[in-house]
Amino acid sequence: MMETPIHSLSDLFRQLGLDDDPMAMDGFVAVHRPLSDRVLLADAPFWDASQARLLREELAKDGDWAGVVDHLNSLLRA
């Protein structure tokens, strides 16, 4: 049985200081996709320093946010 994620994609967008409206999130992904497989998510050129740090820290912790960060990563590579 899969656990329900604690945080949603819109929660992550808010944490990153981005608009969490569904259309805005879809637009963000559309504009920045496809992200090269050679670029780590946190190293993508469209993040500012604090956004990149948040993404790195949450993935390193492998905690509550890691799943939704991974989801964003997969959306940007699709």
C-alpha positions in Angstrom: 0.0 0.0 0.0 1.4 3.4 -1.0 1.6 6.1 1.6 -0.1 9.4 0.9 2.5 12.1 0.3 2.8 14.7 3.1 3.5 17.5 0.7 2.0 18.2 -2.7 3.5 19.7 -5.8 1.7 23.0 -5.1 3.3 23.0 -1.5 6.7 22.7 -3.1 6.0 25.5 -5.6 5.0 27.7 -2.6 8.2 26.7 -0.8 10.2 27.7 -3.8 8.4 31.1 -3.9 6.6 30.2 -7.2 2.9 30.6 -8.1 1.2 27.4 -7.0 -1.9 27.8 -9.2 -2.3 24.6 -11.4 -2.1 26.6 -14.6 1.0 28.4 -13.4 2.7 25.2 -12.4 1.9 23.6 -15.7 3.3 26.7 -17.5 6.5 26.6 -15.4 7.0 22.9 -16.3 6.2 23.6 -20.0 8.7 26.5 -20.2 11.6 24.7 -18.5 11.1 21.2 -20.0 13.0 19.2 -21.1 15.8 19.4 -18.6 18.9 17.6 -19.8 19.8 14.4 -18.0 23.3 15.8 -17.6 21.9 18.6 -15.3 21.0 17.9 -11.7 17.6 19.4 -10.8 19.1 21.8 -8.3 21.7 22.9 -10.9 19.2 24.0 -13.5 19.8 27.5 -14.6 16.3 28.7 -13.8 16.6 28.4 -10.0 17.9 31.2 -7.8 20.5 30.4 -5.1 17.9 29.9 -2.3 15.6 27.7 -4.5 18.6 25.5 -5.5 19.7 25.2 -1.9 16.2 24.1 -0.8 16.1 21.5 -3.5 19.5 20.1 -2.6 18.8 20.1 1.1 15.5 18.3 0.8 16.9 15.7 -1.5 19.9 15.1 0.7 17.7 14.7 3.8 15.5 12.2 1.9 12.7 13.3 4.1 9.1 14.5 3.6 9.9 16.7 0.7 12.1 14.3 -1.3 9.2 12.5 -3.0 7.6 15.7 -4.4 11.0 17.1 -5.4 11.6 13.8 -7.3 8.1 14.3 -8.9 9.0 17.8 -10.1 12.3 16.4 -11.4 10.5 13.8 -13.5 8.0 16.3 -14.8 10.8 18.6 -16.0 12.5 15.7 -17.8 9.4 14.3 -19.5 
